[in-house]
Amino acid sequence: MEVPPIVSPRLELISLSLEVIEALLRGHNIQAERLLGLRLPPDGTEPSRYVLELRAEQLGRDPLEQPWLLRFLVLKDANRTVVGRIGFHAPPDAEGMVELGYEIFPAFRGQGYAQEAARAMMDWASSRDGVKKFRASVGPWNAPSLHIVGKLGFVQTGTQMDDIDGEEWVLERPV
């Protein structure tokens, strides 16, 4: 499936197909680079195996979910540098909620990429039928991410326990 990138002033948010995700899971980064038409960072900053496996399972069940899922944040520079990842956990649920997740690779943090990419993803999703609410789940210890979602208008609506990250604050905002 050909999924157009979501574009912001400094970034292209490039969708990862099942084929790309499977190549990354097998450690075939050169194949993934060829499929994406860009170079991955040499330091292994691709998404965690856990995230890749989750998204591969989702795409295996329903390839039409691809536009909603995992994307690389690619700088619009001559090198097309991959600086992080972003995506929704799934398409909108029955109540019109989509949950946003993102990670900026350490060398690129503190430059506004997460907020820019999140805003672009949310703008894209807002133009789709059925999206009524955005959610983010952030550990209370993750001050930078809490700052980002705060600037995007999210407010805490509850807490939850995550199997990997432990306690998380659930933050939401309407479209």
Buried (B, 14 or more C-beta within 10 A) or exposed (E): EEBEBBEBEBBBBBBBBBEBBBBBBEEBBEBBBEBBEBBBBEEEBBBEEEBBEBBBEBBEEEEEBBBBBBBBBBBEEEEBBBBBBBBBBBBBBEEBBBBBBBBBBEEBBEEEBBBBBBBBBBEBBEEBEEBEBBBBBBBEEBEEBBEBBEEBEBEBEEEEEEEEEEEBBBBBBEB
